[in-house]
Amino acid sequence: MASATVLVGCSADPDSATSGGSPSVSERARARAARDSRGLLRQYDAVLAAHPRLAERLRPLQAEVAAHAAAFEEGTASPTATGSASPSASPTVPADEKSALASLAAAERSLADLRAKALLDVPGELARLLAGVAAADAGHAYLLTKGDR
């Protein structure tokens, strides 16, 4: 998939320096994007656990989501900056495969929209990363629903 090439060369944003000990807008946006990607990855894991027959279709998308999370985490101050205060419960997965795919597609679309909005508030490199990942999220949503018409 083309989105993997978007991540090549991603690094910490020079505009993400902090002042006065509080995280910059860029650092907060990166941490949020990393958390969102990790949450989406948990959804993929839950769907794959409930519907192992979908593995061939979902594994490439799941791998890209993991790469997105890693790219966002690369620019955070510390690995724990992206963690949540408490572990979240495992996502609920619909019983049938078509509904499970639809729920993943909805999550991907939601993240694409969220990232498209967030990129307006951050500088250069991070905005490009958010745009590329938002495009990948939208592409994943399409691929998850392709053939369901």
N, C-alpha and C positions, 0 to 999 in steps of 0.2 A: 504494500500500500504506500502511496505517496506521502502520507503523513509522517512516516518514519524518517524521511529525509528532512523534514521541517525541523526535527530535533537535533540534527547534527550541528555541532558547534554552539549549542546553547550554553550559556554560562551566566554567572552572576551579573546582574545589572549594575553598572557603576553608579547609577543614580539611587541605589538602594541603601546607601550609607545612612546610618542613624545619627541623630543628634540628640543629645540630652538623654540618652538611654531608652528612648521610645522607638518602636519599630516604624520605619518609613512606610509610606503608602505602597511602595513596591514590595517591601518585605511582607506586609500584611496580605497583599494580593497574591503573592507567590505561595504563602502558607495556606491561604484559603483554597487556591487552585490545587495545591498538592492534597489537601484534605478531601476536596471534592473528588479528585481522581482516585484516591484510596477508597473512598466510599463507593464509587462506581465499580472499582475492582472487587470490592466485597460483594456487590450485587452480581457481577459475573460469576464469582466463585459459588455463590448460593444457587444460581440458576444451573451451573454445571453440576453441582452436587445433586440437585433435584432432577435434572434432565441430562444424564450423561450422553444420551444419543445426540445431543446438540454440540458435542465437543468439537467436531471437525469444523463446524460453522463458526463457533464462538472463540476458539483458541487464538486465532490470529488477531481478532479484535481485542481480546483480553490482553494479549501481549503488548499491543499498542497502548492500551490504557495504562499498563504498568510502566511503559516507557515515558508516557506523559507525566505520570506521577514523579518518576525519577528526575525528569527534566525540571519540573517545578521545585523539587526538593533540593536540587543542585544549587539553587540560588538562595536558600534559606540560611539563617545564621547557625542553626544547629539542627540535627535530625529530629530532636524532640520538639522543635518549633512547629512541626506539622502534625504532631500527634494530638489526640484529643485527651481531655482530662480523664475520661473514663471510657473503657471499651464499649462500643455500641453493640446492640443486639444484632443478631444475624438478620438480614433482610428477609421479608416474607416473599415467597416465590409462588406464583400461581400454579395450580395443579396441572394445567395443560400447557404444552410446549408453545403453542401460538400465543397464548396470553403471556407466557414468560418472556418470549421474544418482544412482544409489544411493550411490556413493562421496561425492559432494557432500552428499547428504542425511545420511549418517553423520557427516561432518565438521561439518555444521550442528548436528546433535543433540548431538554431543560438546561443541561450544562452548556451546550453550545450557545444558547441565548444568554445565560449568565456570564459566560466568558466574553461574548461579544460586547456586552455592556461594560464589563470590567476593563476591557482594553482601552476604553476612552479615558481612563483616569491614571494610566501608568505611562512611563516613558518608553521610548524606542524599542530596545531588545525584548523587554517583557511584553510590550504590546504586540510585537510580531509573534512571539511565542504563543500568547493567548489567542491571537487570530488564527494561527496555524492549527492549534489544538481545537479551537471552536469549529474550524472547517472539518477536521477529522471527526469530531463528535457528530456533526451533521451527516457526514458520509457514513459513519457507523449506523446512525439511525435509519438511513436509507437502506443500507445492506441488511439490517435486521428485519425490515418489513418488506424487502424485495420478494416478489412472488406471492405475497399475501393478498393480492387484489383479485 
